[in-house]
Amino acid sequence: MNMKQMSTSGGELSVVEIEGRGRALVATQSLRAGQIILRDSPILLYSAFPLFPSSATSSSCNCYCDYCFKTLQASSSSSTSINPCPECSVHLFCSPKCLTAARSSSHSPWVCESLRRLRDCPSLLPQQPLECQVQARFLLAAYNLALVSPSHFQTLLTLQGQRSCLNSTDSIATSAQFLHSLISSLCTPPPPPQIPLPQEGWFSIELSATLLAKDKLNAFGLMEPVSEDGHRSVRAYGIYPKASFFNHDCLPNACRFDYVDTNPGPYNTDIIVRMIHDVPQGREICLSYFPVNENYPNRQRRLMEDYGFTCHCDRCKVEANWSDNDDDDDDALDVEQEEEEVMDEDTDQQMEAASESGNEDGGQADSDFPHAYFFLRYMCSRNNCGGTLAPLPPTGDSSSNIMECNVCGNLKNDDGVGGDGKGELSMDE
Ligand SMILES: C[S@@+](CC[C@H](N)C(=O)[O-])C[C@H]1O[C@@H](n2cnc3c(N)ncnc32)[C@H](O)[C@@H]1O
C-alpha cells in the first residue's frame, strides 16, 4: 500500500491508494468521537447564487460578503459596514480589508470585468438553469486562480475528475461548450499562467470541461444560516484540497462542519472534519457526500451520475435487498422529487421497530436493518434537516456528550440513543 502522511494537526490521517476507490484517507491512530481530524482552507471559493437573480433569489444574493462570505449586516460599525467594489458596485464586501484582499485575489480586475461583461449581455445566460449560471462563476474563478495563484491552480488540476470519468459527461461537455463559447466571446482571454500548461491547453473547451468535472466531484457547499422554517441552503462553494481526499460512505464515520459567520476571519471559511464515533487505527475515514437520509435508489443514482461510481458500502449491501427499491426506480427520472426525497417509509418503519426494541445497540441484531443504530443516534431529528450529528471535541480524556448537527447547527445532549428531539439545547446553553 502506497502511504503518504497528510499534514493534519496531529498527523491523524494518511493518504493511501485503494483499488477501486482511488486515493483515500485512513486513520494512522485510533480516533475518538468528536475528535477534529482535519481543518482545511479553501483554495477557491465562489458564490452559489445565480448571476441573474430571480425574484426568489434576489433577496439572498446581496446578503454575503463576496470575499469571506460572512452575512452582511448594515450597521454603523466599520467592521460590518458594506463596501462595494469601486469598479462594478455590484460586489459587496464586509470590510475595507476584505475589499482589498478580494481585489488581489477572487475579485481581481479580470474577474470584475468578465462578470460585468456577462451581466451586460443578458441575452443568453438568464435563460439557463441556476446550475449553469453558478458554473459560469466557477469557471471565471478557476481561470482567475491560475492568474492569482498558479500553484493553487496546479493543485486544483491534481484533484479527482476528468471530463471522461462521469456518467454525466454529456452534460459537462454541453455546459463546457456553451459556457466556454460565451465567456470567450465576451471576455478578454486570461493570460496563460507561468506553470506547465495542462494537456488540454490553455483557456479551451477541453480545459473548461476538465475544470467543471473537478468542481462537480470536489466542491463543498458552505451553508447559509438556518431560515425560520428550518431550511438551510448553500451560500458558496469551495474547493478544499485535503478534504477532497475523503471518499464517500453511506454510513460515514466523520462529518464536516463550517462556521462561516461565527469563526473570526481570515479563516472563517475553513471547514472542520470531526469523528462521529470512535474508530480503530487503519480504518478508512469517509464522509457522506449528501444527507444520509436519502434512500438506496437515490443514493446509487446520485453517486453514479455525480461522482461516477457504484457504492458497495455495508449499508448499500443490505438496502439493495429491500423490496421497495423497484418502486422507487419508477420515479428515477423525477429529479425534483429526488431533491426533496427524505428517508423512505420503509426506513422509517424499520427505525421505529429498532427504536421500540429498546436495546442499546439499536437493532444491530436485526439483519434487515443492522444500521438502525446509526440513524437513531447520529441523524438530526429536526424536521427536513437530514444533518448528521457528531459530538463536540473531547476535552482531555473526557468525551463530550453534546452532539452538534452539521447542517442546522442544533446542539443536543447525547442520551445514548437519541432521535426523539428531546434533550435539545439552546445555543446559550
Ligand atoms: C472527492 S473524490 C475522493 C478522493 C478520490 N478517491 C481521489 O482519488 O482523489 C471523489 C471520487 O472518489 C471516488 N470515490 C469516492 N467514494 C468512493 C467509494 N465509496 N467507492 C468507490 N469510489 C469512490 C469516486 O471516483 C469519486 O468521484
The ligand as a MOL file (V3000), in Angstrom:
LIG
                    3D

  0  0  0     0  0            999 V3000
M  V30 BEGIN CTAB
M  V30 COUNTS 27 29 0 0 0
M  V30 BEGIN ATOM
M  V30 1 C -13.7890 13.7670 -3.7940 0
M  V30 2 S -13.0380 12.4820 -4.6420 0 CHG=1
M  V30 3 C -12.4230 11.4830 -3.3380 0
M  V30 4 C -10.9500 11.1710 -3.4970 0
M  V30 5 C -10.6100 10.3260 -4.6720 0
M  V30 6 N -10.7220 8.9170 -4.3560 0
M  V30 7 C -9.2330 10.6380 -5.2170 0
M  V30 8 O -8.5290 9.7200 -5.6350 0
M  V30 9 O -8.8560 11.8050 -5.2580 0 CHG=-1
M  V30 10 C -14.4780 11.6330 -5.2200 0
M  V30 11 C -14.1770 10.4550 -6.0920 0
M  V30 12 O -13.6050 9.3880 -5.3220 0
M  V30 13 C -14.1090 8.1190 -5.7610 0
M  V30 14 N -14.8910 7.5260 -4.6460 0
M  V30 15 C -15.3550 8.1730 -3.5460 0
M  V30 16 N -16.0020 7.3280 -2.7330 0
M  V30 17 C -15.9530 6.1270 -3.3110 0
M  V30 18 C -16.4780 4.8360 -2.9470 0
M  V30 19 N -17.1630 4.6470 -1.8280 0
M  V30 20 N -16.2340 3.7980 -3.7970 0
M  V30 21 C -15.5480 3.9930 -4.9610 0
M  V30 22 N -15.0380 5.1860 -5.3620 0
M  V30 23 C -15.2400 6.2460 -4.5520 0
M  V30 24 C -15.0040 8.4020 -6.9470 0
M  V30 25 O -14.2000 8.3130 -8.1030 0
M  V30 26 C -15.4000 9.8360 -6.7090 0
M  V30 27 O -15.7510 10.5010 -7.9120 0
M  V30 END ATOM
M  V30 BEGIN BOND
M  V30 1 1 1 2
M  V30 2 1 2 3
M  V30 3 1 2 10
M  V30 4 1 3 4
M  V30 5 1 4 5
M  V30 6 1 5 6
M  V30 7 1 5 7
M  V30 8 2 7 8
M  V30 9 1 7 9
M  V30 10 1 10 11
M  V30 11 1 11 12
M  V30 12 1 11 26
M  V30 13 1 12 13
M  V30 14 1 13 14
M  V30 15 1 13 24
M  V30 16 1 14 15
M  V30 17 1 14 23
M  V30 18 2 15 16
M  V30 19 1 16 17
M  V30 20 1 17 18
M  V30 21 2 17 23
M  V30 22 1 18 19
M  V30 23 2 18 20
M  V30 24 1 20 21
M  V30 25 2 21 22
M  V30 26 1 22 23
M  V30 27 1 24 25
M  V30 28 1 24 26
M  V30 29 1 26 27
M  V30 END BOND
M  V30 END CTAB
M  END
